[in-house]
Amino acid sequence: MRETVRYHLKFTGIVQGVGFRFTATHAANLNRLTGYVKNEYDGSVTCEVQGDEEAIERFINTIRKGRFIQVDDIERTKIEVIPDERSFERG
């Protein structure tokens, strides 16, 4: 069985007003990931995503391929898993 991990991700670039949160929610559901995504006041988008490493990489790659999305940088921090989390929320 694959290990479950959780990351806090901060995406910068052209990431607001381009369907980023919709794309992230769709990618998370496709890959059976949990967590959340939300816009920040500084123009970035943050999310916490939980699942196995392969699924998280697919999630990130799906977002990078978004039609109008341009990701310039991703800050990635490994954080503690939330054991009972069951969904991915869009904020």
Buried (B, 14 or more C-beta within 10 A) or exposed (E): EEEBBBBBBBBBBBBBEBBBBEBBBBBBEEBEBBBBBBBEEEEBBBBBBBBBEEBBEBBBEBBBEBEEBEBEEBEEEEEEEEEEBEEBBBE
